[in-house]
Amino acid sequence: MPVLAIIVTGVMVWSALRGSYPIALAVASAFGAGAIVVGGTALPVFQWAALGALLLVVLSAMRRPACGELERTRIPGFDLLALFAVWSAVVTIVSPFLFAGVVAATEEAPTLAAGQFTQSNIAQIIYLMFGLAVVALLARSPITSPRIIGLSLAIALGLSLWRYMGVWFGVPFPFGIFDNSPAMAYIETEPGGAARFRGIFSEPAALATCALMASAYGLATAAQEKTRPLRAAGGLCLAGVAIFLGAVSTSTTFIVGIVALAALWVVTGLLRLLAGMARVTATGVVAICVTTTLAVSVLPTVVDLLRATVNRKTGTDSFDNRTGADADAFRAFFETWGFGLGLGSSRASSFIPTMLAAVGVIGVAILLAAITTMAATAWLAPSYRPVVWVLASFMIVRLISGPELSGSTGALWMLLGVLAHGGLVATETDTGRPLPLPVTRDPFARARML
């Protein structure tokens, strides 16, 4: 058994016995290019941990323990997420009968045939079930907190920084341990042959996604009013490492994403200020002045960098392939009259075309409604707002590139699970009910305090 499989499985067993399985999910989510290889089939590490989450959820439902406050409260947005799963299954089963002969929007481009389902169709439905189990477990677990997301991001970037030191400075590093999936193509060079850095991920774009999410988490955590100095310093440190690794990845995704995230941050802050939902302190005034001065001074450089980046990408084979994949997805979307081909029958370059071709307008609307509901409810609990910013950064990346529903890291399900728990915390606080306290043996026992 590979080393990574032993590590993750050991953490899964340890955390399950301690009643702290969210820690296992956080650890598994850090290894986006890791896999459990069984009989020639590579199962992503996160899906292996998600299978454990599904078993725990089923066992918990069978035991029917005495319900606490969180167990009696409906998980915000989970009904919509379950409805999305049902709709996705219906589309995947029915579409081959309704639209037999339509060319599916995948690289292999098979045609739909009544009663025939591909391995990709089956796998995506199973992964969706795993994702719902992860959300349900994280939402109900008393140890779930924003630190679960921070732990996953810190592990991924910490190991990536270690690998960077190993690649460029010869520091001993266990190469091939954390990125062992034989099902992935590992990219470390540009088309012209120039070196690029991918960390422990399969490609620089995946590292850039993690770096953008960690930047959002670290900065949002440090900016919170009640954040302790040590935790604020940790957030700034994480954001600094993330920005450095995002820069050395030379990924267009990171450059465009961090600019879009910064713009969203500014607009949100101004709207909250104008609505009287935020107050400006003396420190805040100084920070705004400094930030504005820096923004004005570096804005021309940023604009030039974005223009050069876009010009460099436009006209390349990669750009043509990505554009063509999106066009195929929209073609399939219109040929199915907006109904969709089914999960696993669509893979474009970015999220929206892929999902429109897969589950149609209704499926996309349900999914976005679920995500919005969970994020909006969790926003009411101030300590969970950094996770909302991480979700925003993740969705920005998905709009730019990344067709997967959650990817090999399970990032979407992790974020929605933590936000669902934050929504429960906010609901219990608003209703005046006492919050259930986690067990004292748990290392995250104090993590959920508002």
C-alpha positions in Angstrom: 0.0 0.0 0.0 1.4 3.4 -0.9 2.7 5.7 1.8 0.0 8.3 1.2 -2.8 5.7 1.4 -1.4 4.5 4.8 -1.2 8.1 6.1 -4.7 9.1 5.1 -6.3 5.8 6.1 -4.6 6.0 9.5 -5.9 9.5 10.0 -9.4 8.4 9.0 -9.5 5.6 11.5 -8.0 7.7 14.3 -10.4 10.6 13.7 -13.4 8.3 13.4 -12.7 6.6 16.7 -12.3 10.1 18.3 -15.4 11.5 16.9 -13.5 14.1 14.9 -13.8 12.9 11.3 -13.8 16.4 9.8 -10.1 16.4 10.5 -9.7 13.4 8.2 -11.6 15.1 5.5 -9.4 18.2 5.9 -6.3 16.1 5.6 -7.5 14.2 2.5 -8.7 17.4 0.8 -5.1 18.7 0.9 -3.9 16.0 -1.5 -5.5 17.0 -4.8 -3.1 14.8 -6.8 -3.1 11.9 -4.4 -4.8 8.6 -5.1 -5.6 5.2 -3.6 -4.7 2.7 -6.3 -6.8 -0.5 -6.2 -6.6 -3.0 -9.0 -5.3 -0.5 -11.5 -8.1 2.0 -10.6 -7.0 5.3 -9.0 -9.5 6.6 -6.5 -8.8 10.2 -5.4 -7.7 10.4 -1.8 -10.6 12.8 -1.0 -13.2 10.3 -2.4 -11.7 7.6 -0.2 -12.2 9.8 2.9 -15.7 10.8 1.6 -16.6 7.1 1.4 -15.8 6.9 5.1 -18.0 10.0 5.7 -20.9 8.3 3.9 -20.5 5.2 6.0 -20.5 7.3 9.2 -23.6 9.2 8.1 -25.4 5.9 7.3 -24.4 4.3 10.7 -25.4 7.5 12.5 -28.8 7.4 10.9 -29.2 3.7 11.7 -28.3 4.2 15.4 -30.7 7.2 15.7 -29.0 8.7 18.8 -30.6 11.2 21.0 -30.8 14.4 19.0 -29.1 17.6 20.2 -29.9 21.1 19.1 -27.9 20.9 15.9 -29.5 17.5 15.0 -33.0 18.9 15.4 -32.4 22.0 13.2 -32.7 21.6 9.5 -29.4 22.2 7.7 -29.7 25.5 5.7 -29.7 24.8 2.0 -29.3 21.1 2.3 -32.8 20.4 0.9 -31.8 22.2 -2.3 -28.5 20.3 -2.5 -30.4 17.0 -2.2 -32.9 18.2 -4.8 -29.9 18.9 -7.1 -28.6 15.4 -6.6 -32.0 13.9 -7.5 -32.4 16.2 -10.5 -28.8 15.2 -11.7 -29.6 11.5 -11.4 -32.9 12.0 -13.3 -31.2 13.9 -16.1 -28.4 11.3 -16.3 -30.9 8.4 -16.6 -33.5 10.1 -18.8 -31.4 12.1 -21.2 -30.0 9.2 -23.2 -33.6 8.1 -24.0 -34.8 11.6 -24.9 -31.7 12.7 -26.9 -30.3 9.5 -28.4 -27.7 10.3 -31.0 -26.7 13.7 -29.5 -22.9 14.0 -29.3 -21.8 14.4 -25.6 -19.5 17.3 -24.7 -16.5 15.3 -23.6 -13.1 14.7 -25.1 -14.0 11.3 -26.3 -17.3 12.7 -27.7 -19.5 9.6 -27.6 -23.1 9.8 -28.7 -25.9 9.3 -26.3 -27.7 6.0 -26.6 -30.8 4.9 -24.8 -30.0 2.7 -21.8 -26.2 3.1 -22.1 -24.3 4.8 -19.4 -20.6 5.4 -19.3 -18.2 4.9 -16.4 -18.0 8.6 -16.1 -21.8 8.9 -15.6 -21.7 6.4 -12.8 -18.6 7.8 -11.2 -20.0 11.3 -11.1 -23.2 10.3 -9.6 -21.4 8.3 -6.9 -19.0 11.2 -6.2 -22.1 13.5 -5.9 -23.5 11.1 -3.2 -20.1 11.2 -1.4 -20.2 15.0 -1.6 -23.7 15.2 0.1 -22.4 12.9 2.8 -19.5 15.1 3.4 -21.7 18.2 3.7 -24.1 16.4 6.1 -21.3 15.1 8.3 -19.5 18.5 8.5 -22.8 20.3 9.1 -23.7 18.1 12.1 -20.3 17.5 13.6 -19.7 19.5 16.8 -16.0 20.0 16.0 -16.6 21.6 12.6 -15.3 25.2 12.3 -13.5 27.5 9.8 -10.3 26.0 11.0 -11.1 22.8 9.1 -10.7 24.7 5.9 -7.6 26.5 7.2 -6.0 23.1 8.1 -6.6 21.7 4.7 -5.2 24.8 2.9 -2.2 25.0 5.3 -1.2 21.4 4.7 -1.4 21.7 0.9 0.5 25.0 0.8 3.0 23.9 3.5 3.9 20.8 1.5 4.0 22.7 -1.7 6.4 25.2 -0.2 8.5 22.3 1.0 8.6 20.9 -2.5 9.6 24.3 -3.9 12.6 24.3 -1.5 13.4 20.8 -2.7 13.2 21.6 -6.4 15.1 24.9 -6.3 17.4 24.6 -3.3 17.9 20.8 -2.9 16.1 20.5 0.4 15.2 16.8 1.0 11.6 16.2 0.0 9.7 12.9 -0.5 9.0 13.4 -4.2 6.1 11.3 -5.6 4.5 10.6 -2.2 1.8 13.2 -2.1 1.2 13.4 -5.9 1.0 9.7 -6.8 -2.1 9.5 -8.9 -1.5 7.6 -12.2 -4.7 9.0 -13.7 -3.4 12.6 -13.8 -1.1 14.3 -16.3 1.6 16.3 -14.4 2.4 19.7 -16.0 5.5 21.6 -15.0 6.5 23.4 -18.2 5.0 25.9 -20.6 4.4 24.9 -24.2 7.7 26.6 -25.0 9.6 24.5 -22.5 9.9 27.1 -19.7 9.8 25.7 -16.2 6.7 26.2 -14.1 5.9 25.1 -10.5 2.9 23.0 -9.5 3.5 22.2 -5.9 2.0 18.9 -4.8 -0.8 19.3 -7.4 -1.0 18.0 -10.9 -0.6 21.4 -12.6 0.2 25.0 -11.8 -3.5 26.0 -12.3 -4.5 23.7 -9.4 -1.8 25.2 -7.2 -3.1 28.7 -8.2 -6.6 27.7 -7.1 -5.4 26.6 -3.7 -3.2 29.7 -3.4 -6.1 32.0 -4.2 -8.4 30.2 -1.6 -5.7 30.4 1.0 -5.1 34.1 0.3 -8.8 34.8 0.9 -8.9 32.7 4.0 -5.8 34.2 5.6 -6.5 37.8 4.8 -10.2 37.5 5.9 -9.2 35.8 9.1 -6.6 38.4 9.9 -9.1 41.2 9.2 -11.7 40.0 11.7 -12.3 42.3 14.6 -12.1 39.7 17.3 -9.3 37.7 15.9 -6.5 37.0 18.4 -3.1 38.4 17.5 -1.5 35.0 17.1 -4.3 33.8 14.8 -4.2 37.0 12.8 -0.4 36.5 12.4 -1.0 32.9 11.3 -3.6 34.1 8.7 -1.2 36.7 7.3 1.6 34.1 7.2 -0.7 31.7 5.2 -1.7 34.5 2.9 1.9 35.5 2.3 2.9 31.9 1.4 -0.2 31.6 -0.8 0.6 34.7 -2.7 4.2 33.7 -3.2 3.3 30.2 -4.5 0.5 31.7 -6.7 3.1 34.0 -8.2 5.7 31.3 -8.9 3.0 29.1 -10.5 2.8 31.8 -13.3 -0.8 30.8 -13.7 -3.2 33.2 -15.4 -5.9 31.8 -13.2 -4.2 33.2 -10.1 -3.5 36.7 -11.6 -7.1 37.2 -12.9 -8.6 35.6 -9.8 -6.8 37.7 -7.2 -7.7 40.9 -9.1 -11.3 39.8 -9.3 -11.3 38.8 -5.6 -9.8 42.2 -4.6 -12.4 44.1 -6.6 -15.2 42.0 -4.9 -13.7 42.7 -1.5 -13.6 46.5 -2.1 -17.2 46.6 -3.5 -18.5 44.5 -0.6 -16.7 46.7 2.0 -18.1 49.8 0.4 -21.7 48.5 0.3 -21.5 47.3 3.9 -20.2 50.7 4.9 -22.9 52.6 3.0 -25.5 50.4 4.5 -24.3 51.1 8.0 -23.4 47.4 8.6 -19.7 48.2 9.2 -17.9 50.8 11.3 -14.6 52.4 10.5 -12.0 52.7 13.2 -8.9 54.8 13.2 -6.9 51.7 12.2 -9.3 51.1 9.4 -8.9 54.6 8.1 -5.2 54.2 8.0 -5.5 50.8 6.3 -7.9 52.3 3.7 -5.5 55.2 3.0 -2.5 52.9 2.6 -4.4 50.4 0.5 -5.8 53.1 -1.7 -2.4 54.7 -2.2 -0.8 51.3 -3.1 -3.7 50.4 -5.4 -3.4 53.6 -7.3 0.4 53.2 -7.6 0.3 49.6 -8.8 -2.9 49.8 -10.9 -1.1 50.6 -14.2 1.3 47.7 -13.6 -1.6 45.4 -12.9 -3.4 46.5 -16.0 -0.3 45.9 -18.1 0.2 42.5 -16.6 -3.4 41.5 -17.2 -3.2 42.7 -20.8 0.0 40.9 -21.4 -1.3 37.7 -19.8 -4.5 37.8 -21.9 -2.6 38.5 -25.1 -0.1 35.7 -24.4 -2.9 33.2 -23.9 -5.1 34.3 -26.8 -4.2 32.5 -30.0 -2.4 29.6 -28.3 -3.4 25.9 -28.8 -4.5 25.8 -25.2 -6.8 28.8 -25.7 -8.3 27.3 -28.8 -8.9 24.0 -27.1 -10.6 25.6 -24.1 -12.7 27.8 -26.3 -13.7 24.8 -28.5 -14.6 22.7 -25.4 -16.9 25.5 -24.1 -18.5 25.8 -27.6 -19.2 22.0 -27.6 -20.8 22.3 -24.2 -23.1 25.1 -25.3 -23.9 23.2 -28.5 -25.0 20.2 -26.4 -26.9 22.5 -24.1 -29.0 23.9 -26.9 -29.4 20.5 -28.6 -31.0 19.1 -25.5 -33.2 22.2 -25.2 -31.6 23.2 -21.9 -32.4 19.9 -20.2 -28.8 18.6 -20.1 -26.8 15.5 -21.1 -26.3 14.1 -17.6 -23.4 14.2 -15.2 -20.2 12.7 -16.7 -21.4 13.5 -20.3 -20.1 17.1 -20.3 -16.6 18.5 -19.7 -15.9 22.0 -21.0 -13.1 24.4 -20.0 -15.0 26.2 -17.2 -17.8 25.5 -14.7 -20.9 27.1 -16.1 -20.7 25.6 -19.6 -20.0 22.2 -18.2 -22.9 22.3 -15.7 -25.3 23.7 -18.2 -24.5 20.9 -20.6 -24.7 18.4 -17.8 -27.7 19.2 -15.8 -29.3 22.0 -17.7 -30.8 25.3 -16.6 -32.9 23.8 -13.8 -29.9 21.9 -12.3 -27.7 25.0 -12.4 -30.4 27.1 -10.8 -30.9 24.6 -8.0 -27.2 24.3 -7.3 -26.6 28.1 -7.3 -29.6 28.5 -5.0 -28.2 25.9 -2.6 -24.7 27.6 -2.6 -26.2 31.0 -2.1 -28.5 29.9 0.8 -25.6 28.2 2.7 -23.3 31.2 2.2 -25.9 33.8 3.1 -26.9 31.9 6.3 -23.3 31.3 7.4 -22.5 35.0 6.9 -24.7 35.8 9.9 -22.0 34.0 12.1 -19.0 36.4 11.9 -16.4 33.7 12.5 -17.5 31.9 9.4 -17.2 34.8 7.0 -13.6 33.9 6.0 -15.0 30.6 4.6 -17.6 32.6 2.6 -14.6 34.5 1.1 -12.9 31.2 0.3 -16.1 30.0 -1.4 -16.1 33.3 -3.4 -12.5 32.7 -4.5 -13.3 29.1 -5.5 -16.3 30.1 -7.6 -14.2 32.9 -9.3 -11.7 30.2 -10.3 -14.5 27.9 -11.5 -15.9 30.7 -13.7 -12.4 31.2 -15.3 -11.3 27.6 -15.5 -12.1 24.3 -13.9 -15.1 22.2 -15.1 -15.3 19.8 -12.2 -18.2 20.1 -9.7 -15.7 20.0 -6.9 -12.5 18.6 -8.2 -10.2 16.0 -6.7 -9.8 18.1 -3.5 -13.6 18.1 -2.8 -13.2 21.8 -2.1 -16.9 22.6 -2.9 -18.3 20.0 -0.5 -15.8 20.9 2.2 -16.8 24.6 2.0 -20.5 23.9 1.8 -20.3 21.6 4.8 -18.5 24.1 6.9 -20.8 26.9 5.8 -23.8 24.7 6.6 -22.5 24.2 10.1 -22.0 28.0 10.3 -25.6 28.4 9.3 -26.7 26.1 12.1 -24.6 28.0 14.6 -26.1 31.3 13.4 -29.6 29.8 13.6 -29.1 28.5 17.1 -27.7 31.9 18.2 -30.6 33.9 16.7 -33.2 31.6 18.4 -31.5 31.9 21.8 -31.0 28.1 22.1 -27.8 26.9 23.9 -25.0 25.8 21.5 -23.9 22.2 22.0 -20.3 22.0 23.3 -17.9 19.6 21.6 -16.1 17.0 23.7 -13.0 18.2 25.6 -10.7 15.6 24.0 -11.2 17.2 20.6 -8.3 19.5 19.5 -10.8 21.8 17.9 -13.0 22.0 21.1 -12.9 25.8 21.2 -12.9 26.4 17.5 -16.6 27.1 17.1 -16.7 30.0 19.6 -18.1 33.2 18.0 
